[in-house]
């Protein structure tokens, strides 16, 4: 890839405010793990469901970085409808 991608740009616009708010609140409350299901948009414009598990890393109580795993759960979500 020749350009950087900002992950938030991939999150479905309707889901982005909740994802950002919940991650921020988890961090402020001292949480170590953030888990959320939400939609992302692929480059061709397809909607995919993902489950994010992010581990919040801190040094001396200050968040230094996030390390996460994102799993495509679209088939599971479609089976529920």
mmCIF file of the N, C-alpha and C atoms, coordinates in Angstrom:
data_MODEL
# 
_entry.id   MODEL 
# 
loop_
_atom_site.group_PDB 
_atom_site.id 
_atom_site.type_symbol 
_atom_site.label_atom_id 
_atom_site.label_alt_id 
_atom_site.label_comp_id 
_atom_site.label_asym_id 
_atom_site.label_entity_id 
_atom_site.label_seq_id 
_atom_site.pdbx_PDB_ins_code 
_atom_site.Cartn_x 
_atom_site.Cartn_y 
_atom_site.Cartn_z 
_atom_site.occupancy 
_atom_site.B_iso_or_equiv 
_atom_site.pdbx_formal_charge 
_atom_site.auth_seq_id 
_atom_site.auth_comp_id 
_atom_site.auth_asym_id 
_atom_site.auth_atom_id 
_atom_site.pdbx_PDB_model_num 
ATOM 1   N N  . UNK A 1 1  ? 0.842   -1.172  0.000  1.00 0.00 ? 1  UNK A N  1 
ATOM 2   C CA . UNK A 1 1  ? 0.000   0.000   0.000  1.00 0.00 ? 1  UNK A CA 1 
ATOM 3   C C  . UNK A 1 1  ? 0.891   1.239   0.000  1.00 0.00 ? 1  UNK A C  1 
ATOM 4   N N  . UNK A 1 2  ? 0.519   2.188   -0.756 1.00 0.00 ? 2  UNK A N  1 
ATOM 5   C CA . UNK A 1 2  ? 1.339   3.385   -0.879 1.00 0.00 ? 2  UNK A CA 1 
ATOM 6   C C  . UNK A 1 2  ? 0.873   4.525   0.019  1.00 0.00 ? 2  UNK A C  1 
ATOM 7   N N  . UNK A 1 3  ? -0.264  4.377   0.657  1.00 0.00 ? 3  UNK A N  1 
ATOM 8   C CA . UNK A 1 3  ? -0.744  5.449   1.521  1.00 0.00 ? 3  UNK A CA 1 
ATOM 9   C C  . UNK A 1 3  ? -1.227  4.889   2.845  1.00 0.00 ? 3  UNK A C  1 
ATOM 10  N N  . UNK A 1 4  ? -1.201  5.721   3.854  1.00 0.00 ? 4  UNK A N  1 
ATOM 11  C CA . UNK A 1 4  ? -1.671  5.313   5.175  1.00 0.00 ? 4  UNK A CA 1 
ATOM 12  C C  . UNK A 1 4  ? -3.189  5.343   5.214  1.00 0.00 ? 4  UNK A C  1 
ATOM 13  N N  . UNK A 1 5  ? -3.743  4.448   6.020  1.00 0.00 ? 5  UNK A N  1 
ATOM 14  C CA . UNK A 1 5  ? -5.195  4.404   6.197  1.00 0.00 ? 5  UNK A CA 1 
ATOM 15  C C  . UNK A 1 5  ? -5.491  4.690   7.662  1.00 0.00 ? 5  UNK A C  1 
ATOM 16  N N  . UNK A 1 6  ? -6.408  5.586   7.887  1.00 0.00 ? 6  UNK A N  1 
ATOM 17  C CA . UNK A 1 6  ? -6.882  5.860   9.242  1.00 0.00 ? 6  UNK A CA 1 
ATOM 18  C C  . UNK A 1 6  ? -8.058  4.918   9.475  1.00 0.00 ? 6  UNK A C  1 
ATOM 19  N N  . UNK A 1 7  ? -7.919  4.055   10.484 1.00 0.00 ? 7  UNK A N  1 
ATOM 20  C CA . UNK A 1 7  ? -8.944  3.027   10.689 1.00 0.00 ? 7  UNK A CA 1 
ATOM 21  C C  . UNK A 1 7  ? -10.330 3.621   10.854 1.00 0.00 ? 7  UNK A C  1 
ATOM 22  N N  . UNK A 1 8  ? -10.454 4.733   11.544 1.00 0.00 ? 8  UNK A N  1 
ATOM 23  C CA . UNK A 1 8  ? -11.771 5.347   11.762 1.00 0.00 ? 8  UNK A CA 1 
ATOM 24  C C  . UNK A 1 8  ? -12.472 5.650   10.443 1.00 0.00 ? 8  UNK A C  1 
ATOM 25  N N  . UNK A 1 9  ? -11.709 5.873   9.383  1.00 0.00 ? 9  UNK A N  1 
ATOM 26  C CA . UNK A 1 9  ? -12.307 6.143   8.073  1.00 0.00 ? 9  UNK A CA 1 
ATOM 27  C C  . UNK A 1 9  ? -13.022 4.919   7.501  1.00 0.00 ? 9  UNK A C  1 
ATOM 28  N N  . UNK A 1 10 ? -12.694 3.730   8.015  1.00 0.00 ? 10 UNK A N  1 
ATOM 29  C CA . UNK A 1 10 ? -13.332 2.499   7.537  1.00 0.00 ? 10 UNK A CA 1 
ATOM 30  C C  . UNK A 1 10 ? -14.622 2.179   8.292  1.00 0.00 ? 10 UNK A C  1 
ATOM 31  N N  . UNK A 1 11 ? -14.765 2.720   9.489  1.00 0.00 ? 11 UNK A N  1 
ATOM 32  C CA . UNK A 1 11 ? -15.935 2.423   10.325 1.00 0.00 ? 11 UNK A CA 1 
ATOM 33  C C  . UNK A 1 11 ? -17.165 3.082   9.714  1.00 0.00 ? 11 UNK A C  1 
ATOM 34  N N  . UNK A 1 12 ? -18.249 2.327   9.682  1.00 0.00 ? 12 UNK A N  1 
ATOM 35  C CA . UNK A 1 12 ? -19.517 2.843   9.140  1.00 0.00 ? 12 UNK A CA 1 
ATOM 36  C C  . UNK A 1 12 ? -19.867 4.148   9.860  1.00 0.00 ? 12 UNK A C  1 
ATOM 37  N N  . UNK A 1 13 ? -20.206 5.199   9.116  1.00 0.00 ? 13 UNK A N  1 
ATOM 38  C CA . UNK A 1 13 ? -20.489 6.501   9.742  1.00 0.00 ? 13 UNK A CA 1 
ATOM 39  C C  . UNK A 1 13 ? -21.550 6.455   10.839 1.00 0.00 ? 13 UNK A C  1 
ATOM 40  N N  . UNK A 1 14 ? -22.523 5.566   10.711 1.00 0.00 ? 14 UNK A N  1 
ATOM 41  C CA . UNK A 1 14 ? -23.568 5.467   11.738 1.00 0.00 ? 14 UNK A CA 1 
ATOM 42  C C  . UNK A 1 14 ? -23.045 4.831   13.025 1.00 0.00 ? 14 UNK A C  1 
ATOM 43  N N  . UNK A 1 15 ? -21.974 4.052   12.936 1.00 0.00 ? 15 UNK A N  1 
ATOM 44  C CA . UNK A 1 15 ? -21.422 3.356   14.101 1.00 0.00 ? 15 UNK A CA 1 
ATOM 45  C C  . UNK A 1 15 ? -20.246 4.089   14.739 1.00 0.00 ? 15 UNK A C  1 
ATOM 46  N N  . UNK A 1 16 ? -19.595 4.963   13.990 1.00 0.00 ? 16 UNK A N  1 
ATOM 47  C CA . UNK A 1 16 ? -18.371 5.610   14.463 1.00 0.00 ? 16 UNK A CA 1 
ATOM 48  C C  . UNK A 1 16 ? -18.536 6.365   15.781 1.00 0.00 ? 16 UNK A C  1 
ATOM 49  N N  . UNK A 1 17 ? -19.582 7.172   15.967 1.00 0.00 ? 17 UNK A N  1 
ATOM 50  C CA . UNK A 1 17 ? -19.689 7.893   17.247 1.00 0.00 ? 17 UNK A CA 1 
ATOM 51  C C  . UNK A 1 17 ? -19.733 6.959   18.458 1.00 0.00 ? 17 UNK A C  1 
ATOM 52  N N  . UNK A 1 18 ? -20.485 5.861   18.361 1.00 0.00 ? 18 UNK A N  1 
ATOM 53  C CA . UNK A 1 18 ? -20.557 4.914   19.481 1.00 0.00 ? 18 UNK A CA 1 
ATOM 54  C C  . UNK A 1 18 ? -19.212 4.240   19.726 1.00 0.00 ? 18 UNK A C  1 
ATOM 55  N N  . UNK A 1 19 ? -18.538 3.837   18.661 1.00 0.00 ? 19 UNK A N  1 
ATOM 56  C CA . UNK A 1 19 ? -17.241 3.173   18.798 1.00 0.00 ? 19 UNK A CA 1 
ATOM 57  C C  . UNK A 1 19 ? -16.254 4.124   19.491 1.00 0.00 ? 19 UNK A C  1 
ATOM 58  N N  . UNK A 1 20 ? -16.169 5.351   19.014 1.00 0.00 ? 20 UNK A N  1 
ATOM 59  C CA . UNK A 1 20 ? -15.237 6.313   19.602 1.00 0.00 ? 20 UNK A CA 1 
ATOM 60  C C  . UNK A 1 20 ? -15.576 6.625   21.056 1.00 0.00 ? 20 UNK A C  1 
ATOM 61  N N  . UNK A 1 21 ? -16.857 6.838   21.332 1.00 0.00 ? 21 UNK A N  1 
ATOM 62  C CA . UNK A 1 21 ? -17.283 7.177   22.694 1.00 0.00 ? 21 UNK A CA 1 
ATOM 63  C C  . UNK A 1 21 ? -17.011 6.036   23.662 1.00 0.00 ? 21 UNK A C  1 
ATOM 64  N N  . UNK A 1 22 ? -17.386 4.822   23.274 1.00 0.00 ? 22 UNK A N  1 
ATOM 65  C CA . UNK A 1 22 ? -17.199 3.677   24.174 1.00 0.00 ? 22 UNK A CA 1 
ATOM 66  C C  . UNK A 1 22 ? -15.725 3.380   24.417 1.00 0.00 ? 22 UNK A C  1 
ATOM 67  N N  . UNK A 1 23 ? -14.891 3.510   23.379 1.00 0.00 ? 23 UNK A N  1 
ATOM 68  C CA . UNK A 1 23 ? -13.458 3.289   23.566 1.00 0.00 ? 23 UNK A CA 1 
ATOM 69  C C  . UNK A 1 23 ? -12.877 4.348   24.504 1.00 0.00 ? 23 UNK A C  1 
ATOM 70  N N  . UNK A 1 24 ? -13.261 5.586   24.312 1.00 0.00 ? 24 UNK A N  1 
ATOM 71  C CA . UNK A 1 24 ? -12.776 6.671   25.165 1.00 0.00 ? 24 UNK A CA 1 
ATOM 72  C C  . UNK A 1 24 ? -13.213 6.457   26.617 1.00 0.00 ? 24 UNK A C  1 
ATOM 73  N N  . UNK A 1 25 ? -14.488 6.098   26.828 1.00 0.00 ? 25 UNK A N  1 
ATOM 74  C CA . UNK A 1 25 ? -14.992 5.872   28.183 1.00 0.00 ? 25 UNK A CA 1 
ATOM 75  C C  . UNK A 1 25 ? -14.286 4.700   28.859 1.00 0.00 ? 25 UNK A C  1 
ATOM 76  N N  . UNK A 1 26 ? -14.035 3.644   28.089 1.00 0.00 ? 26 UNK A N  1 
ATOM 77  C CA . UNK A 1 26 ? -13.327 2.486   28.632 1.00 0.00 ? 26 UNK A CA 1 
ATOM 78  C C  . UNK A 1 26 ? -11.943 2.898   29.106 1.00 0.00 ? 26 UNK A C  1 
ATOM 79  N N  . UNK A 1 27 ? -11.256 3.699   28.296 1.00 0.00 ? 27 UNK A N  1 
ATOM 80  C CA . UNK A 1 27 ? -9.927  4.167   28.673 1.00 0.00 ? 27 UNK A CA 1 
ATOM 81  C C  . UNK A 1 27 ? -9.949  5.054   29.901 1.00 0.00 ? 27 UNK A C  1 
ATOM 82  N N  . UNK A 1 28 ? -10.908 5.964   29.966 1.00 0.00 ? 28 UNK A N  1 
ATOM 83  C CA . UNK A 1 28 ? -10.999 6.885   31.106 1.00 0.00 ? 28 UNK A CA 1 
ATOM 84  C C  . UNK A 1 28 ? -11.302 6.160   32.409 1.00 0.00 ? 28 UNK A C  1 
ATOM 85  N N  . UNK A 1 29 ? -12.071 5.068   32.309 1.00 0.00 ? 29 UNK A N  1 
ATOM 86  C CA . UNK A 1 29 ? -12.447 4.311   33.510 1.00 0.00 ? 29 UNK A CA 1 
ATOM 87  C C  . UNK A 1 29 ? -11.353 3.331   33.936 1.00 0.00 ? 29 UNK A C  1 
ATOM 88  N N  . UNK A 1 30 ? -10.238 3.332   33.234 1.00 0.00 ? 30 UNK A N  1 
ATOM 89  C CA . UNK A 1 30 ? -9.141  2.437   33.592 1.00 0.00 ? 30 UNK A CA 1 
ATOM 90  C C  . UNK A 1 30 ? -9.257  1.054   32.991 1.00 0.00 ? 30 UNK A C  1 
ATOM 91  N N  . UNK A 1 31 ? -10.203 0.867   32.077 1.00 0.00 ? 31 UNK A N  1 
ATOM 92  C CA . UNK A 1 31 ? -10.378 -0.442  31.459 1.00 0.00 ? 31 UNK A CA 1 
ATOM 93  C C  . UNK A 1 31 ? -9.146  -0.884  30.693 1.00 0.00 ? 31 UNK A C  1 
ATOM 94  N N  . UNK A 1 32 ? -8.972  -2.183  30.630 1.00 0.00 ? 32 UNK A N  1 
ATOM 95  C CA . UNK A 1 32 ? -7.829  -2.743  29.912 1.00 0.00 ? 32 UNK A CA 1 
ATOM 96  C C  . UNK A 1 32 ? -8.222  -3.351  28.578 1.00 0.00 ? 32 UNK A C  1 
ATOM 97  N N  . UNK A 1 33 ? -9.521  -3.598  28.399 1.00 0.00 ? 33 UNK A N  1 
ATOM 98  C CA . UNK A 1 33 ? -9.981  -4.274  27.186 1.00 0.00 ? 33 UNK A CA 1 
ATOM 99  C C  . UNK A 1 33 ? -11.267 -3.629  26.686 1.00 0.00 ? 33 UNK A C  1 
ATOM 100 N N  . UNK A 1 34 ? -11.336 -3.470  25.377 1.00 0.00 ? 34 UNK A N  1 
ATOM 101 C CA . UNK A 1 34 ? -12.510 -2.902  24.713 1.00 0.00 ? 34 UNK A CA 1 
ATOM 102 C C  . UNK A 1 34 ? -12.996 -3.934  23.707 1.00 0.00 ? 34 UNK A C  1 
ATOM 103 N N  . UNK A 1 35 ? -14.285 -4.307  23.801 1.00 0.00 ? 35 UNK A N  1 
ATOM 104 C CA . UNK A 1 35 ? -14.868 -5.287  22.889 1.00 0.00 ? 35 UNK A CA 1 
ATOM 105 C C  . UNK A 1 35 ? -16.139 -4.690  22.315 1.00 0.00 ? 35 UNK A C  1 
ATOM 106 N N  . UNK A 1 36 ? -16.264 -4.719  20.978 1.00 0.00 ? 36 UNK A N  1 
ATOM 107 C CA . UNK A 1 36 ? -17.442 -4.119  20.348 1.00 0.00 ? 36 UNK A CA 1 
ATOM 108 C C  . UNK A 1 36 ? -17.665 -4.737  18.977 1.00 0.00 ? 36 UNK A C  1 
ATOM 109 N N  . UNK A 1 37 ? -18.935 -4.904  18.625 1.00 0.00 ? 37 UNK A N  1 
ATOM 110 C CA . UNK A 1 37 ? -19.334 -5.312  17.281 1.00 0.00 ? 37 UNK A CA 1 
ATOM 111 C C  . UNK A 1 37 ? -19.867 -4.077  16.566 1.00 0.00 ? 37 UNK A C  1 
ATOM 112 N N  . UNK A 1 38 ? -19.429 -3.898  15.309 1.00 0.00 ? 38 UNK A N  1 
ATOM 113 C CA . UNK A 1 38 ? -19.884 -2.758  14.522 1.00 0.00 ? 38 UNK A CA 1 
ATOM 114 C C  . UNK A 1 38 ? -19.607 -3.027  13.047 1.00 0.00 ? 38 UNK A C  1 
ATOM 115 N N  . UNK A 1 39 ? -20.037 -2.110  12.221 1.00 0.00 ? 39 UNK A N  1 
ATOM 116 C CA . UNK A 1 39 ? -19.880 -2.269  10.773 1.00 0.00 ? 39 UNK A CA 1 
ATOM 117 C C  . UNK A 1 39 ? -18.707 -1.446  10.250 1.00 0.00 ? 39 UNK A C  1 
ATOM 118 N N  . UNK A 1 40 ? -18.076 -1.982  9.202  1.00 0.00 ? 40 UNK A N  1 
ATOM 119 C CA . UNK A 1 40 ? -17.060 -1.230  8.471  1.00 0.00 ? 40 UNK A CA 1 
ATOM 120 C C  . UNK A 1 40 ? -17.467 -1.218  7.003  1.00 0.00 ? 40 UNK A C  1 
ATOM 121 N N  . UNK A 1 41 ? -16.855 -0.310  6.261  1.00 0.00 ? 41 UNK A N  1 
ATOM 122 C CA . UNK A 1 41 ? -17.086 -0.226  4.819  1.00 0.00 ? 41 UNK A CA 1 
ATOM 123 C C  . UNK A 1 41 ? -15.814 -0.652  4.105  1.00 0.00 ? 41 UNK A C  1 
ATOM 124 N N  . UNK A 1 42 ? -15.943 -1.569  3.140  1.00 0.00 ? 42 UNK A N  1 
ATOM 125 C CA . UNK A 1 42 ? -14.793 -1.987  2.348  1.00 0.00 ? 42 UNK A CA 1 
ATOM 126 C C  . UNK A 1 42 ? -14.583 -0.997  1.212  1.00 0.00 ? 42 UNK A C  1 
ATOM 127 N N  . UNK A 1 43 ? -13.451 -1.102  0.547  1.00 0.00 ? 43 UNK A N  1 
ATOM 128 C CA . UNK A 1 43 ? -13.170 -0.172  -0.544 1.00 0.00 ? 43 UNK A CA 1 
ATOM 129 C C  . UNK A 1 43 ? -14.228 -0.198  -1.642 1.00 0.00 ? 43 UNK A C  1 
ATOM 130 N N  . UNK A 1 44 ? -14.755 -1.378  -2.026 1.00 0.00 ? 44 UNK A N  1 
ATOM 131 C CA . UNK A 1 44 ? -15.817 -1.341  -3.037 1.00 0.00 ? 44 UNK A CA 1 
ATOM 132 C C  . UNK A 1 44 ? -17.151 -0.833  -2.491 1.00 0.00 ? 44 UNK A C  1 
ATOM 133 N N  . UNK A 1 45 ? -17.204 -0.527  -1.190 1.00 0.00 ? 45 UNK A N  1 
ATOM 134 C CA . UNK A 1 45 ? -18.435 0.006   -0.605 1.00 0.00 ? 45 UNK A CA 1 
ATOM 135 C C  . UNK A 1 45 ? -19.322 -1.034  0.053  1.00 0.00 ? 45 UNK A C  1 
ATOM 136 N N  . UNK A 1 46 ? -18.830 -2.257  0.205  1.00 0.00 ? 46 UNK A N  1 
ATOM 137 C CA . UNK A 1 46 ? -19.597 -3.300  0.890  1.00 0.00 ? 46 UNK A CA 1 
ATOM 138 C C  . UNK A 1 46 ? -19.573 -3.053  2.387  1.00 0.00 ? 46 UNK A C  1 
ATOM 139 N N  . UNK A 1 47 ? -20.642 -3.467  3.062  1.00 0.00 ? 47 UNK A N  1 
ATOM 140 C CA . UNK A 1 47 ? -20.723 -3.358  4.516  1.00 0.00 ? 47 UNK A CA 1 
ATOM 141 C C  . UNK A 1 47 ? -20.378 -4.719  5.099  1.00 0.00 ? 47 UNK A C  1 
ATOM 142 N N  . UNK A 1 48 ? -19.434 -4.727  6.039  1.00 0.00 ? 48 UNK A N  1 
ATOM 143 C CA . UNK A 1 48 ? -19.033 -5.953  6.735  1.00 0.00 ? 48 UNK A CA 1 
ATOM 144 C C  . UNK A 1 48 ? -19.176 -5.697  8.226  1.00 0.00 ? 48 UNK A C  1 
ATOM 145 N N  . UNK A 1 49 ? -19.578 -6.727  8.965  1.00 0.00 ? 49 UNK A N  1 
ATOM 146 C CA . UNK A 1 49 ? -19.636 -6.658  10.416 1.00 0.00 ? 49 UNK A CA 1 
ATOM 147 C C  . UNK A 1 49 ? -18.321 -7.177  10.978 1.00 0.00 ? 49 UNK A C  1 
ATOM 148 N N  . UNK A 1 50 ? -17.815 -6.509  12.016 1.00 0.00 ? 50 UNK A N  1 
ATOM 149 C CA . UNK A 1 50 ? -16.596 -6.963  12.670 1.00 0.00 ? 50 UNK A CA 1 
ATOM 150 C C  . UNK A 1 50 ? -16.790 -6.969  14.180 1.00 0.00 ? 50 UNK A C  1 
ATOM 151 N N  . UNK A 1 51 ? -15.983 -7.788  14.830 1.00 0.00 ? 51 UNK A N  1 
ATOM 152 C CA . UNK A 1 51 ? -15.884 -7.755  16.283 1.00 0.00 ? 51 UNK A CA 1 
ATOM 153 C C  . UNK A 1 51 ? -14.468 -7.296  16.599 1.00 0.00 ? 51 UNK A C  1 
ATOM 154 N N  . UNK A 1 52 ? -14.372 -6.223  17.338 1.00 0.00 ? 52 UNK A N  1 
ATOM 155 C CA . UNK A 1 52 ? -13.073 -5.677  17.717 1.00 0.00 ? 52 UNK A CA 1 
ATOM 156 C C  . UNK A 1 52 ? -12.784 -6.035  19.164 1.00 0.00 ? 52 UNK A C  1 
ATOM 157 N N  . UNK A 1 53 ? -11.579 -6.516  19.409 1.00 0.00 ? 53 UNK A N  1 
ATOM 158 C CA . UNK A 1 53 ? -11.083 -6.737  20.770 1.00 0.00 ? 53 UNK A CA 1 
ATOM 159 C C  . UNK A 1 53 ? -9.777  -5.962  20.857 1.00 0.00 ? 53 UNK A C  1 
ATOM 160 N N  . UNK A 1 54 ? -9.793  -4.904  21.627 1.00 0.00 ? 54 UNK A N  1 
ATOM 161 C CA . UNK A 1 54 ? -8.621  -4.052  21.747 1.00 0.00 ? 54 UNK A CA 1 
ATOM 162 C C  . UNK A 1 54 ? -8.136  -4.055  23.187 1.00 0.00 ? 54 UNK A C  1 
ATOM 163 N N  . UNK A 1 55 ? -6.827  -4.195  23.341 1.00 0.00 ? 55 UNK A N  1 
ATOM 164 C CA . UNK A 1 55 ? -6.197  -4.186  24.649 1.00 0.00 ? 55 UNK A CA 1 
ATOM 165 C C  . UNK A 1 55 ? -5.523  -2.827  24.820 1.00 0.00 ? 55 UNK A C  1 
ATOM 166 N N  . UNK A 1 56 ? -5.892  -2.151  25.884 1.00 0.00 ? 56 UNK A N  1 
ATOM 167 C CA . UNK A 1 56 ? -5.398  -0.801  26.143 1.00 0.00 ? 56 UNK A CA 1 
ATOM 168 C C  . UNK A 1 56 ? -4.112  -0.906  26.957 1.00 0.00 ? 56 UNK A C  1 
ATOM 169 N N  . UNK A 1 57 ? -3.024  -0.399  26.393 1.00 0.00 ? 57 UNK A N  1 
ATOM 170 C CA . UNK A 1 57 ? -1.713  -0.471  27.028 1.00 0.00 ? 57 UNK A CA 1 
ATOM 171 C C  . UNK A 1 57 ? -1.422  0.858   27.736 1.00 0.00 ? 57 UNK A C  1 
ATOM 172 N N  . UNK A 1 58 ? -0.907  0.756   28.956 1.00 0.00 ? 58 UNK A N  1 
ATOM 173 C CA . UNK A 1 58 ? -0.601  1.949   29.750 1.00 0.00 ? 58 UNK A CA 1 
ATOM 174 C C  . UNK A 1 58 ? 0.793   1.853   30.352 1.00 0.00 ? 58 UNK A C  1 
ATOM 175 N N  . UNK A 1 59 ? 1.351   3.025   30.611 1.00 0.00 ? 59 UNK A N  1 
ATOM 176 C CA . UNK A 1 59 ? 2.574   3.149   31.410 1.00 0.00 ? 59 UNK A CA 1 
ATOM 177 C C  . UNK A 1 59 ? 2.302   4.214   32.454 1.00 0.00 ? 59 UNK A C  1 
ATOM 178 N N  . UNK A 1 60 ? 2.472   3.839   33.708 1.00 0.00 ? 60 UNK A N  1 
ATOM 179 C CA . UNK A 1 60 ? 2.202   4.733   34.828 1.00 0.00 ? 60 UNK A CA 1 
ATOM 180 C C  . UNK A 1 60 ? 0.796   5.333   34.743 1.00 0.00 ? 60 UNK A C  1 
ATOM 181 N N  . UNK A 1 61 ? -0.161  4.520   34.323 1.00 0.00 ? 61 UNK A N  1 
ATOM 182 C CA . UNK A 1 61 ? -1.557  4.928   34.262 1.00 0.00 ? 61 UNK A CA 1 
ATOM 183 C C  . UNK A 1 61 ? -1.961  5.696   33.025 1.00 0.00 ? 61 UNK A C  1 
ATOM 184 N N  . UNK A 1 62 ? -1.006  6.016   32.169 1.00 0.00 ? 62 UNK A N  1 
ATOM 185 C CA . UNK A 1 62 ? -1.291  6.793   30.958 1.00 0.00 ? 62 UNK A CA 1 
ATOM 186 C C  . UNK A 1 62 ? -1.343  5.859   29.755 1.00 0.00 ? 62 UNK A C  1 
ATOM 187 N N  . UNK A 1 63 ? -2.412  5.989   28.949 1.00 0.00 ? 63 UNK A N  1 
ATOM 188 C CA . UNK A 1 63 ? -2.540  5.150   27.759 1.00 0.00 ? 63 UNK A CA 1 
ATOM 189 C C  . UNK A 1 63 ? -1.410  5.476   26.791 1.00 0.00 ? 63 UNK A C  1 
ATOM 190 N N  . UNK A 1 64 ? -0.689  4.434   26.399 1.00 0.00 ? 64 UNK A N  1 
ATOM 191 C CA . UNK A 1 64 ? 0.423   4.621   25.465 1.00 0.00 ? 64 UNK A CA 1 
ATOM 192 C C  . UNK A 1 64 ? 0.077   4.124   24.068 1.00 0.00 ? 64 UNK A C  1 
ATOM 193 N N  . UNK A 1 65 ? -0.715  3.058   24.004 1.00 0.00 ? 65 UNK A N  1 
ATOM 194 C CA . UNK A 1 65 ? -1.128  2.555   22.698 1.00 0.00 ? 65 UNK A CA 1 
ATOM 195 C C  . UNK A 1 65 ? -2.227  1.503   22.862 1.00 0.00 ? 65 UNK A C  1 
ATOM 196 N N  . UNK A 1 66 ? -2.769  1.152   21.725 1.00 0.00 ? 66 UNK A N  1 
ATOM 197 C CA . UNK A 1 66 ? -3.831  0.148   21.663 1.00 0.00 ? 66 UNK A CA 1 
ATOM 198 C C  . UNK A 1 66 ? -3.340  -0.996  20.787 1.00 0.00 ? 66 UNK A C  1 
ATOM 199 N N  . UNK A 1 67 ? -3.656  -2.211  21.204 1.00 0.00 ? 67 UNK A N  1 
ATOM 200 C CA . UNK A 1 67 ? -3.309  -3.385  20.408 1.00 0.00 ? 67 UNK A CA 1 
ATOM 201 C C  . UNK A 1 67 ? -4.583  -4.198  20.268 1.00 0.00 ? 67 UNK A C  1 
ATOM 202 N N  . UNK A 1 68 ? -4.991  -4.449  19.028 1.00 0.00 ? 68 UNK A N  1 
ATOM 203 C CA . UNK A 1 68 ? -6.278  -5.096  18.860 1.00 0.00 ? 68 UNK A CA 1 
ATOM 204 C C  . UNK A 1 68 ? -6.334  -6.124  17.764 1.00 0.00 ? 68 UNK A C  1 
ATOM 205 N N  . UNK A 1 69 ? -7.446  -6.838  17.802 1.00 0.00 ? 69 UNK A N  1 
ATOM 206 C CA . UNK A 1 69 ? -7.762  -7.860  16.809 1.00 0.00 ? 69 UNK A CA 1 
ATOM 207 C C  . UNK A 1 69 ? -9.159  -7.552  16.290 1.00 0.00 ? 69 UNK A C  1 
ATOM 208 N N  . UNK A 1 70 ? -9.309  -7.615  14.982 1.00 0.00 ? 70 UNK A N  1 
ATOM 209 C CA . UNK A 1 70 ? -10.614 -7.383  14.372 1.00 0.00 ? 70 UNK A CA 1 
ATOM 210 C C  . UNK A 1 70 ? -10.962 -8.615  13.544 1.00 0.00 ? 70 UNK A C  1 
ATOM 211 N N  . UNK A 1 71 ? -12.130 -9.196  13.847 1.00 0.00 ? 71 UNK A N  1 
ATOM 212 C CA . UNK A 1 71 ? -12.574 -10.421 13.190 1.00 0.00 ? 71 UNK A CA 1 
ATOM 213 C C  . UNK A 1 71 ? -13.839 -10.130 12.403 1.00 0.00 ? 71 UNK A C  1 
ATOM 214 N N  . UNK A 1 72 ? -13.869 -10.591 11.164 1.00 0.00 ? 72 UNK A N  1 
ATOM 215 C CA . UNK A 1 72 ? -15.057 -10.437 10.312 1.00 0.00 ? 72 UNK A CA 1 
ATOM 216 C C  . UNK A 1 72 ? -16.124 -11.419 10.797 1.00 0.00 ? 72 UNK A C  1 
ATOM 217 N N  . UNK A 1 73 ? -17.264 -10.882 11.245 1.00 0.00 ? 73 UNK A N  1 
ATOM 218 C CA . UNK A 1 73 ? -18.355 -11.716 11.752 1.00 0.00 ? 73 UNK A CA 1 
ATOM 219 C C  . UNK A 1 73 ? -19.606 -11.554 10.897 1.00 0.00 ? 73 UNK A C  1 
ATOM 220 N N  . UNK A 1 74 ? -19.424 -11.107 9.666  1.00 0.00 ? 74 UNK A N  1 
ATOM 221 C CA . UNK A 1 74 ? -20.563 -10.823 8.785  1.00 0.00 ? 74 UNK A CA 1 
ATOM 222 C C  . UNK A 1 74 ? -21.476 -12.026 8.615  1.00 0.00 ? 74 UNK A C  1 
ATOM 223 N N  . UNK A 1 75 ? -20.908 -13.186 8.362  1.00 0.00 ? 75 UNK A N  1 
ATOM 224 C CA . UNK A 1 75 ? -21.740 -14.373 8.150  1.00 0.00 ? 75 UNK A CA 1 
ATOM 225 C C  . UNK A 1 75 ? -22.575 -14.689 9.375  1.00 0.00 ? 75 UNK A C  1 
ATOM 226 N N  . UNK A 1 76 ? -21.995 -14.575 10.546 1.00 0.00 ? 76 UNK A N  1 
ATOM 227 C CA . UNK A 1 76 ? -22.738 -14.831 11.789 1.00 0.00 ? 76 UNK A CA 1 
ATOM 228 C C  . UNK A 1 76 ? -23.876 -13.831 11.945 1.00 0.00 ? 76 UNK A C  1 
ATOM 229 N N  . UNK A 1 77 ? -23.608 -12.552 11.699 1.00 0.00 ? 77 UNK A N  1 
ATOM 230 C CA . UNK A 1 77 ? -24.642 -11.530 11.831 1.00 0.00 ? 77 UNK A CA 1 
ATOM 231 C C  . UNK A 1 77 ? -25.759 -11.721 10.814 1.00 0.00 ? 77 UNK A C  1 
ATOM 232 N N  . UNK A 1 78 ? -25.406 -12.103 9.600  1.00 0.00 ? 78 UNK A N  1 
ATOM 233 C CA . UNK A 1 78 ? -26.423 -12.315 8.564  1.00 0.00 ? 78 UNK A CA 1 
ATOM 234 C C  . UNK A 1 78 ? -27.278 -13.528 8.887  1.00 0.00 ? 78 UNK A C  1 
ATOM 235 N N  . UNK A 1 79 ? -26.708 -14.511 9.542  1.00 0.00 ? 79 UNK A N  1 
ATOM 236 C CA . UNK A 1 79 ? -27.461 -15.702 9.940  1.00 0.00 ? 79 UNK A CA 1 
ATOM 237 C C  . UNK A 1 79 ? -28.468 -15.409 11.034 1.00 0.00 ? 79 UNK A C  1 
ATOM 238 N N  . UNK A 1 80 ? -28.288 -14.296 11.742 1.00 0.00 ? 80 UNK A N  1 
ATOM 239 C CA . UNK A 1 80 ? -29.175 -13.924 12.827 1.00 0.00 ? 80 UNK A CA 1 
ATOM 240 C C  . UNK A 1 80 ? -30.409 -13.182 12.335 1.00 0.00 ? 80 UNK A C  1 
ATOM 241 N N  . UNK A 1 81 ? -30.346 -12.671 11.096 1.00 0.00 ? 81 UNK A N  1 
ATOM 242 C CA . UNK A 1 81 ? -31.487 -11.861 10.612 1.00 0.00 ? 81 UNK A CA 1 
ATOM 243 C C  . UNK A 1 81 ? -32.551 -12.681 9.945  1.00 0.00 ? 81 UNK A C  1 
# 
